[in-house]
Each structure stands twice: as structure tokens, then as C-alpha cells.
Amino acid sequence: MLIWSRTRGGTRYEVRTAGRVHRLYTDGIFHSQAHPERLATGHLWDLFSLPVLLRRDPVIGRALVLGVGGGTALRQLRGLGAESVDGVELDPMHLRIARCFFGLTGPGIRLHRADARDWLARHRGPKFDYLVDDLFGGEDGEPRRAIPVDGPWVRQLLRHLAPGGTLVINFPGVCELQACALLRQATLRQRFSRAWMLQHPRYDNAVGVFLQDALTARGYRQRLARLPAGHPARGLARTPVRLRRLEPVGLRCP
């Protein structure tokens, strides 16, 4: 059901509901989904926060999300115990929608209207333990990466990642992940001891996760199975996820 819409600068924004779930569409592209009383969506966005549980130490202090949309990843990271979460978003309408319809308010959440490249270039604060790059735009009704994951961009991200930090990057598909600098440039790949690809069976997206100290796939699944009742990640643990270890070579496009 359509509950709100605006057209600004030739861009159409819509907020729709399915039961109590809110969904954000921008020019027809599905950007975010959230339930007011649940962290998990069961969809792609859960894959941006689930890697917290791949870390051997799942406790994170400062998190940064580049590309806020409706703010699903920020809400989840805060709910999983991040002390603070910063979100950087170029589109002011997305920030307005995130606050008004997706409940992206409260202590520990800071939103910044800025171009991600400019914001990172200016930022002089402490580094982040967990950094999500979900910078997407649209072209002919299809989502596209807003910034290529090449050497200069990866080095910019790494300058703001704390020692032992986790880097999560959303790619449109496996081929784009295969071609990224983190897998193709040895000096960048060596910053991390382990890399994973997460995929949701309903989406083509490939989420790259780069860590220093990570569980094995078996250890990750055991952790999910042992989450106690009432743990905020219990709902996320039910999201269907394909988990695959990444190597610098050998990843095949579908």
C-alpha cells in the first residue's frame, strides 16, 4: 500500500507498506525495508549487519554506513550493540524518510548529509570498527554502484578502518566483486586475513566481507545456532544466506 510519495528534482520517492513493514522505493528501485519491532528483514539488508557475527569478537564500538537509504543497516548495527553508528547519505530526501518512516532516531545514531568521498576526505575523528559501503544509484530502473571499488576508493576506506576492523561492501553481482581491488591488488588484500561472500537467494547482489580475525563457516553457523532466546540477532539468524570463502583468484562469474 502506498502511504507517502513525493517527486523532487525529477526523482520519485515512495514509501509503501506490506502489513507493518515499510519499504522505500526511489524511481522504482527498492532501497530499504524495515519492521518497527524487528531488526531482521529476511532480505538483502540483513547481510550488511550479519558479518558482525562472523567476527571472532562480535562486539563493535564505532560503525559507519555509507549510503543510508531507509537506514535498515544502521538500525540493525545499533540493535546488535554498536556503541555508535554514523550514516552518510547524499540524498536529503532519503534522510528525511529514514527519520520519519523508518524510525532512524535516538542516541548513538548520527546522520550526515554529504557525498561519501567528501565526507571521508574531511573526517578527522576516530576510526571505525565496522564499515559498510552500500553506495548505490540507479540507471534505467536498475541499481548501480555509485563509486567503483578500485584502488583509490579502497585506500580511502581503509584509512578510516580501525585495526582489526571489518569492511563490508555491497556489489551488484559476483562479477563486480571478482573485479574489485580488494581481490585483485595484493597490497590491499593483505590487510585482511579472511574474506567472505554473502548472498541472499532472492538477489543477485554479492556482499563482500573482509576481516582480520574471523570465525570459520562452521564456527559461524554454530554461533547462530547457539544464540540465546531474546538475543537481538535471533531474527537475523533466520535470514537465508549463502556463505562462501573468497580467494584472490578462482572466483567465477555466473
C-alpha positions as CSV (number, residue, x, y, z in Angstrom):
1,M,0.0,0.0,0.0
2,L,1.3,3.4,-0.9
3,I,1.3,5.7,2.2
4,W,3.6,8.6,1.0
5,S,5.1,9.9,-2.2
6,R,7.0,12.9,-3.5
7,T,8.7,13.9,-6.7
8,R,11.7,16.1,-6.2
9,G,14.2,17.1,-9.0
10,G,12.7,14.6,-11.3
11,T,13.1,11.7,-8.8
12,R,10.1,9.8,-7.5
13,Y,10.2,8.7,-3.8
14,E,7.6,6.3,-2.4
15,V,7.0,4.7,1.0
16,R,4.9,1.6,0.8
17,T,3.7,-0.9,3.5
18,A,3.2,-4.6,3.5
19,G,1.5,-5.3,6.8
20,R,3.6,-3.4,9.3
21,V,6.7,-3.5,7.1
22,H,7.8,-0.2,5.5
23,R,9.5,-0.2,2.1
24,L,11.4,2.7,0.4
25,Y,11.4,3.0,-3.4
26,T,13.3,5.6,-5.3
27,D,12.4,5.8,-9.0
28,G,11.0,2.3,-8.7
29,I,14.2,0.9,-7.2
30,F,13.7,-1.0,-3.9
31,H,16.1,0.7,-1.4
32,S,15.1,-0.4,2.1
33,Q,12.8,-2.4,4.2
34,A,12.1,-2.4,8.0
35,H,9.6,-3.5,10.6
36,P,9.1,-1.2,13.6
37,E,9.6,-4.0,16.2
38,R,12.1,-6.4,14.4
39,L,15.7,-6.0,13.4
40,A,15.6,-8.7,10.7
41,T,14.0,-8.1,7.3
42,G,14.6,-11.5,5.8
43,H,16.0,-9.7,2.8
44,L,19.3,-8.4,1.4
45,W,19.9,-5.7,4.0
46,D,20.4,-8.3,6.8
47,L,23.6,-9.3,5.0
48,F,25.2,-5.9,5.9
49,S,24.9,-6.5,9.6
50,L,25.2,-10.3,9.9
51,P,29.0,-10.2,9.4
52,V,29.2,-8.8,12.9
53,L,28.6,-12.5,13.9
54,L,31.5,-13.6,11.6
55,R,33.9,-11.7,13.7
56,R,35.6,-13.7,16.4
57,D,34.8,-10.8,18.8
58,P,31.3,-9.7,17.8
59,V,31.4,-6.6,20.0
60,I,31.9,-3.4,17.9
61,G,32.3,0.2,19.1
62,R,32.0,2.6,16.2
63,A,30.3,1.7,12.9
64,L,29.9,3.7,9.7
65,V,27.4,3.1,6.9
66,L,27.9,4.9,3.6
67,G,24.6,5.0,1.8
68,V,21.8,5.3,4.3
69,G,18.6,4.7,2.2
70,G,15.9,4.0,4.8
71,G,18.5,3.2,7.5
72,T,18.0,-0.5,7.9
73,A,21.7,-1.3,8.4
74,L,22.1,1.5,10.9
75,R,19.1,0.3,13.0
76,Q,20.4,-3.3,12.9
77,L,24.0,-2.4,13.9
78,R,22.8,-0.3,16.8
79,G,20.5,-3.1,17.8
80,L,23.4,-5.6,17.7
81,G,25.3,-3.4,20.3
82,A,27.3,-0.9,18.3
83,E,28.1,2.0,20.6
84,S,27.6,4.5,17.8
85,V,26.6,4.4,14.1
86,D,27.3,7.2,11.6
87,G,25.4,7.2,8.4
88,V,26.4,9.3,5.3
89,E,23.8,9.9,2.6
90,L,23.9,12.3,-0.3
91,D,20.1,12.4,-0.9
92,P,18.4,14.6,1.7
93,M,15.0,13.0,1.0
94,H,16.4,9.7,2.0
95,L,17.4,11.1,5.3
96,R,14.0,12.6,5.8
97,I,12.3,9.3,5.0
98,A,14.7,7.4,7.3
99,R,13.8,9.6,10.2
100,C,10.0,9.9,9.6
101,F,9.1,6.4,8.4
102,F,11.9,4.1,9.5
103,G,12.5,5.4,13.0
104,L,16.1,6.2,12.4
105,T,16.5,8.4,15.5
106,G,17.8,8.1,19.0
107,P,21.1,8.2,20.9
108,G,24.1,6.6,19.2
109,I,22.9,7.4,15.6
110,R,24.3,10.3,13.7
111,L,23.3,11.1,10.2
112,H,25.3,13.3,7.8
113,R,24.1,14.7,4.5
114,A,27.2,14.6,2.3
115,D,28.9,13.0,-0.6
116,A,30.7,9.9,0.8
117,R,34.0,10.8,-0.8
118,D,34.0,14.4,0.5
119,W,32.9,13.3,4.0
120,L,35.7,10.7,4.3
121,A,38.2,13.2,3.0
122,R,37.2,15.7,5.7
123,H,36.7,13.3,8.6
124,R,39.3,13.6,11.3
125,G,37.5,11.6,14.1
126,P,38.4,8.2,15.5
127,K,38.5,5.3,13.1
128,F,35.6,2.8,12.7
129,D,35.5,-0.9,13.8
130,Y,32.9,-1.7,11.2
131,L,32.4,0.0,7.9
132,V,29.6,-0.7,5.4
133,D,29.8,0.6,1.8
134,D,26.3,0.5,0.3
135,L,26.7,3.3,-2.2
136,F,24.2,2.7,-5.0
137,G,22.4,4.8,-7.5
138,G,20.1,3.9,-10.3
139,E,20.3,3.6,-14.1
140,D,17.3,2.7,-16.3
141,G,15.5,1.4,-13.2
142,E,18.4,-0.8,-12.2
143,P,20.6,-0.3,-9.1
144,R,24.3,0.5,-9.9
145,R,27.3,1.1,-7.8
146,A,27.8,4.9,-7.3
147,I,31.6,4.6,-6.7
148,P,33.7,1.8,-8.3
149,V,35.6,-0.3,-5.8
150,D,39.0,0.5,-7.3
151,G,42.4,1.0,-5.6
152,P,42.0,4.7,-4.7
153,W,38.5,4.1,-3.2
154,V,39.6,1.1,-1.2
155,R,42.6,3.0,0.2
156,Q,40.2,5.8,1.2
157,L,38.0,3.3,3.1
158,L,41.0,1.7,4.8
159,R,42.2,5.0,6.1
160,H,39.1,5.1,8.3
161,L,39.1,1.5,9.4
162,A,40.4,0.7,12.8
163,P,43.0,-2.1,13.4
164,G,41.1,-5.3,13.4
165,G,38.1,-3.7,11.7
166,T,35.6,-5.2,9.4
167,L,34.9,-3.9,5.9
168,V,31.5,-4.8,4.2
169,I,30.9,-3.8,0.6
170,N,27.7,-4.4,-1.4
171,F,28.2,-5.3,-5.1
172,P,25.6,-5.7,-7.8
173,G,26.8,-9.2,-8.5
174,V,29.6,-11.8,-8.3
175,C,31.5,-10.4,-11.4
176,E,31.8,-6.9,-9.8
177,L,33.0,-8.4,-6.6
178,Q,35.5,-10.5,-8.5
179,A,36.9,-7.4,-10.2
180,C,37.3,-5.3,-7.1
181,A,40.7,-4.0,-6.0
182,L,40.5,-5.9,-2.7
183,L,40.7,-9.2,-4.5
184,R,43.0,-8.0,-7.4
185,Q,45.6,-5.9,-5.6
186,A,47.8,-7.9,-3.3
187,T,48.8,-5.0,-1.1
188,L,45.1,-4.3,-0.3
189,R,44.1,-7.9,0.1
190,Q,46.9,-8.4,2.6
191,R,45.2,-6.0,5.0
192,F,42.8,-8.8,5.9
193,S,43.3,-12.4,6.9
194,R,40.0,-13.7,5.6
195,A,37.3,-12.7,3.1
196,W,33.8,-14.0,2.6
197,M,31.0,-13.5,0.1
198,L,27.4,-13.4,1.4
199,Q,24.4,-13.8,-0.9
200,H,20.7,-13.9,-0.4
201,P,18.9,-16.4,-2.7
202,R,16.4,-13.8,-3.9
203,Y,19.0,-11.2,-5.0
204,D,21.9,-11.1,-7.5
205,N,23.9,-8.9,-5.1
206,A,27.2,-10.2,-3.7
207,V,28.2,-8.8,-0.3
208,G,32.0,-8.9,0.2
209,V,33.2,-9.1,3.8
210,F,36.8,-8.5,4.7
211,L,38.0,-9.3,8.2
212,Q,41.2,-9.7,10.3
213,D,40.0,-12.2,12.9
214,A,37.1,-14.3,11.7
215,L,35.3,-17.5,12.5
216,T,35.2,-20.4,10.1
217,A,32.0,-21.1,8.3
218,R,31.3,-23.9,10.8
219,G,32.0,-21.7,13.7
220,Y,29.7,-19.0,12.3
221,R,26.9,-21.5,11.9
222,Q,27.5,-22.8,15.4
223,R,27.3,-19.3,16.8
224,L,24.0,-18.7,15.1
225,A,22.6,-22.0,16.4
226,R,23.6,-21.1,20.0
227,L,22.2,-17.6,20.2
228,P,20.1,-17.4,23.4
229,A,16.4,-16.6,23.4
230,G,15.9,-12.9,23.3
231,H,19.2,-12.2,21.6
232,P,18.7,-9.3,19.0
233,A,20.4,-11.4,16.3
234,R,18.0,-14.4,16.6
235,G,15.8,-13.0,13.8
236,L,18.8,-12.2,11.6
237,A,19.9,-15.8,12.0
238,R,16.8,-17.0,10.2
239,T,17.6,-14.9,7.1
240,P,18.7,-17.3,4.2
241,V,22.4,-16.7,3.4
242,R,24.9,-18.4,1.1
243,L,28.3,-18.1,2.7
244,R,31.5,-18.6,0.6
245,R,35.1,-18.1,1.4
246,L,36.9,-15.8,-1.1
247,E,40.3,-16.1,-2.5
248,P,42.2,-13.6,-4.7
249,V,41.8,-15.8,-7.7
250,G,39.4,-18.5,-8.8
251,L,36.1,-16.8,-8.2
252,R,33.9,-17.4,-11.2
253,C,31.2,-15.2,-12.6
254,P,27.8,-17.0,-13.0
